[in-house]
């Protein structure tokens, strides 16, 4: 069974996110994890797919990823 503990935490706690953009400036990935999560902690990832060069979202996939503390720039 997959580890979904991080999802239960996000339901009732503060979170932090990292957003990555594609070459056209559109959101491609959003990584979400609890606000006190350390480097390497499991996180949820949402990936977006677009219709050609438009901003119309035609595909969304959610999966588990790993938080990278280097994303925290402040």
N, C-alpha and C positions, 0 to 999 in steps of 0.2 A: 504494500500500500504506500502511496506517495506521502511525503511529509507535507502536511498542510497547516502546521502550527503557525507559520508566519501569517497566513491568511486570517486565522482567528484573532491574532494579535492586532492586525490592522483594522479589524471591525470596530474595536473600541478604544484605540489608542492613536496618538499622533504619529504621523508618518513623514518620511522624507522621500523625495523622488529625484531621479535623474532622467532627463529627456534628451534623446538623440534625434537629429534631423537628417533627412536625405539631402541629396545634391540640389534639390529644388526648394529647400527650406521647410519642407513638410515634416510633421512629427512622424518618426518611423518606429521608435521604441520608447516606452515609458517603464522605468524600473521603479518599483515601490517597495519600501521596507519600513519597519518600525523606526522611530526617530533615534533610538539608542542602539541600533544594530551595528555590530562591529564588521570589519572587513571580512569578506568570505561568507557572510551570513546568507542563507537562502532568501530570495526576494521574488516577488511576482513581476512578470514582464508582460507587457501588452505590445504586440507588433501590429502596425497598421499597413495595409496595402491600398494603393490608389488606382483609379481608372486612368491609365495613360499618364499624361502630364497634368491632369486636372487635380483639384483638391478634394474630389469626391472619394470618400472611403468606400471600398468595395469588399474589404476583407479585414477581419480582426482575429488575432489568435492570442490566447493567454497561455502562459506556461511559467515554470519555475526557473529562475536564474540565480546568479550569485552577485551579491552587492560588492562593489569595488570602492573602497574608501578614498581612492584618489579622485573620485567625482566630487568630493566635498571640498569646494574651493575656498570656503570662508571659515 
